[in-house]
Amino acid sequence: MVILVFSDYWHPSKSVLESGVLGLSLDDVALETRPILARSDKPVTGVMKTQPLVPPIYHASTYVLRNVEDYCDVITQGGHLYSRMGNFTSDSAECAINAVEGGAGSLLFSSGMAAVSTAVLGCVNAGDHVIAPTPLYSGTFELFKSILPRFNIEISHVESGSSVEEYKKLVKSNTKLLYTETPCNPDMSLTDIKAFAELGNSLGITTFVDGTFASPYIQRSLQFGVDISMHSCTKYVGGHSDLLAGCLTVKTPEMWQKLRHMQMMIGCVLSPHDSSLLLRGIRTLGIRMEKHCANAMKIAEFLEKHPKIERVMYPGLPSHPQHELAKSQMLGGFGGMMSFDVKGGKRAGITLVENVRIINLAVSLGGVQSLIEHTASMTHGPLIVSDEDRRAQRIGDGHIRLSVGIENADDLIRDLSQALDKVSL
Ligand SMILES: *Cc1c(COP(=O)(O)O)cnc(C)c1O
């Protein structure tokens, strides 16, 4: 039996820039301009003299055909047929992401976890082996720990922030995926993306980088040679804490087709409405990231000097153990994420996060509003990991994760300062 796969006919949507508008192409404009100009080059409908500047939201789940032949034409030549197979708004948002990442094409998903699980399921078969760091984003950790083993997929862990040599030591004949997250959630350690990609490429093993903490404006993993770059667009790419989405951007059209097929069959696509919100967010990615980075740098320097703070992990600080690596791969700045340890353990950490007035006590990250959490009692708290496992993951009792927003930096510093005044050692 021959199995026909629709997506073998399909290609990533090209943005008008990739096709070259009036001789202007991606390389002619700066990174911050790319997501603003990027638009799908597929016309909204048939022949029109004008095109909307902002892509419309078509709520339609299906598209009316003139005749049966249209059906086959759309499948083989592109167009829209049924919304799980793509819609105009998400095509445009995919173009905008790919314009920043510089890959063969992007795919948008209903969440970051949908993107992660689709990529992993697309790359491994029963009997295969995956190497991933620990700690790691808790959802991904859970997928690796309790779901993949049910399908006879074996996982080995390296310590986050360890050198690529550690991955190499664990490679076996059935290793099919090298997975990393950099900067790592929540400890802010880094993986050398170039060395990681070189290892995978030299062994013919697929490499995957979750770069959510940096955003694609700052860290363009594909430029270092990895196969799949993932971002939870819920965070910086969307940027306003008002949607859930994820994206994958890949090195080759073949990988795009493979993952497109997987996504269609799993069904984890992004709705046209959320795609529209996301696209609106992406347009300001550059300017937001510059403010996130500038604010975070000031705050990290303030915290590092504060007598009640034990240590700050921010890739932009010379005291970060991988600051040199950060300079070589976080090219647009050092991001808006940091972690730090308050002296005085759990009680001190809780006092701090409960006394901020501008910063919000909330999980998640990457939005315009600053968010803070006490890691040891929330995302890595007793409901999720034992104290012993948490400390083994180097997350101390006073560990705080801070997502710095785009408010005025001095307002944020004053806010942290007055909350720290309430911490008694
Ligand atoms: C949030 C996050 C995810 C998962 O994204 P969702 O959009 O919540 O599904 C994956 N990796 C990292 C590093 C994250 O911060």
The ligand as an SDF file (V2000), in Angstrom:
LIG
                    3D

 15 15  0  0  0  0  0  0  0  0999 V2000
    6.5790   28.1710   28.9010 C   0  0  0  0  0  0  0  0  0  0  0  0
    7.6590   27.3350   28.3760 C   0  0  0  0  0  0  0  0  0  0  0  0
    7.3890   26.2050   27.5830 C   0  0  0  0  0  0  0  0  0  0  0  0
    5.9940   25.7260   27.2930 C   0  0  0  0  0  0  0  0  0  0  0  0
    5.2180   26.6800   26.6330 O   0  0  0  0  0  0  0  0  0  0  0  0
    3.6100   26.7510   26.7670 P   0  0  0  0  0  0  0  0  0  0  0  0
    3.2810   27.8140   25.7770 O   0  0  0  0  0  0  0  0  0  0  0  0
    3.2790   27.0790   28.1850 O   0  0  0  0  0  0  0  0  0  0  0  0
    3.0770   25.4030   26.3910 O   0  0  0  0  0  0  0  0  0  0  0  0
    8.4620   25.4750   27.1110 C   0  0  0  0  0  0  0  0  0  0  0  0
    9.7310   25.8200   27.3860 N   0  0  0  0  0  0  0  0  0  0  0  0
   10.0320   26.9050   28.1390 C   0  0  0  0  0  0  0  0  0  0  0  0
   11.4640   27.2250   28.4150 C   0  0  0  0  0  0  0  0  0  0  0  0
    9.0150   27.6880   28.6600 C   0  0  0  0  0  0  0  0  0  0  0  0
    9.3170   28.7460   29.4270 O   0  0  0  0  0  0  0  0  0  0  0  0
  1  2  1  0
  2  3  1  0
  2 14  2  0
  3  4  1  0
  3 10  2  0
  4  5  1  0
  5  6  1  0
  6  7  2  0
  6  8  1  0
  6  9  1  0
 10 11  1  0
 11 12  2  0
 12 13  1  0
 12 14  1  0
 14 15  1  0
M  END
$$$$
